[in-house]
């Protein structure tokens, strides 16, 4: 197992705040090593990239009862994908905190098997309005249209196509057109990654809670308290919720997205909104 210095996800906050959080993390780690406790809960943080999973990880890291593993942590990930499950099991066995938290972005198709492999377990699936997610994604990534074409043609050689249902693949093939914009390709990716939530019937799984980015940034006290309660984490405070600061919630439609893709994404967002009402 590699022993590289662990890394965390991107933190866009000021340098003083980053230093403060780093000192907190260091102090927490020392305390956990001195007074280790057995793992009582495994938590998977899932969702489409650029949906706010780093924000959620940060407020979970604020708990004295957690050890968190971002997708940039070389102990648990290689090129953003989770290492072999034997490695993850070893990390969980060595975890000095009662709550083991790990990202599962490239592993969205494996959420149920992961929870079965690491009992007891819960999952937090982060959902962000597809328009803001797309606007953020095209600033950070690219190559969405070639990926769309490759997946529509049946390629399942990497995490993007792994676990994709035949119905989803057929829909991607029907929607694909070579002059699609990168924004439209990113919207299609938002669809097929979030489709895995419903295809795994996670809405009916009591171990899974959907966390909505917009609610998290606009009502942090309420939403973070609900997450802590769902996970059984104690010690929630205004300071923990205060780690979330105002972020972009614009719902501004990206350019050059056809009506069929727009309708598809709106439909799935409405399905998540209905689930939100049931959770409330």
PyMOL commands that set and color helices and strands:
alter all, ss='L'
color gray80, all
select helices_A, chain A and resi 15-34+53-61+85-94+108-117+130-140+144-152+166-175+182-199+202-204+213-218+220-231+238-241+259-279
alter helices_A, ss='H'
color red, helices_A
select strands_A, chain A and resi 41-47+66-69+77-78+81-82+99-104+121-127+208-212
alter strands_A, ss='S'
color yellow, strands_A
deselect
rebuild
show_as cartoon
